[in-house]
Amino acid sequence: MIKLLTFKNIATISIRILSVIIVLIWMSPIKSAEAGEQLWQTNSKGNDIHIYDIGTGELIQRLVVGDHPHGIATTAASDTIFVSLERNGQPNGSLLWIDKKTFEIKHQIEIGPEPHAIAITPDDRWVYVPCRDGKYWVIDSEQRQVVAHIETGGRPHNTTASPTDSRVYLSPMGAPKAVSIVDSNIGHKVVGTISFSAS
């Protein structure tokens, strides 16, 4: 099994303040023929990912991937981990395809600026990437190309894909203070919203 973790600060931390310092993305159990339970930690202030054996706490691999790795996503059936590189201060970010077993970067494409928390649909097909240009970028993971842009208002930031159907939830920062619900089966169209304006 692999668990994914994003880090805003690389520092010595205690369990009691873990939720304050980091953003956790707990994924469904992932079977690996060559490894036990793992935790992948991105370092958005640096250029690397740390991969740990959860059972022993041992660092398995330090993987240098490029400037400011932030978002990370995968599914139980996939052999690939997707990682977004913010590349702060540059006009564009990147999306990486990383092999779970070999830790090799298999592919990367250029996407919008400063991509944040990404998500992939349970069929392993569509990767949703929130970028600082005001758009969620949708990438076809098989064709390895951008297929759509979705504007929700606000600053695109968080993304969650349902593990059981084709719906993806897009949550920007700021106005309009609403989560947009997208259906990946009908052209990535917005099919509803959930307001959180009172929060």
Secondary structure, 3 states (H helix, E strand, C coil): CEEEEEECCCCCCCHHHHHHHEEEECCCCCCCCCCCCEEEEEECCCCEEEEEECCCCCEEEEEECCCCEEEEECCCCCCEEEEEECCCCCCCEEEEEEECCCCCEEEEEEECCCCCCCEECCCCCEEEEECCCCCEEEEECCCCEEEEEECCCCEEEEEEECCCCCEEEEEEECCCCEEEEEECCCCCEEEEEEECCCC
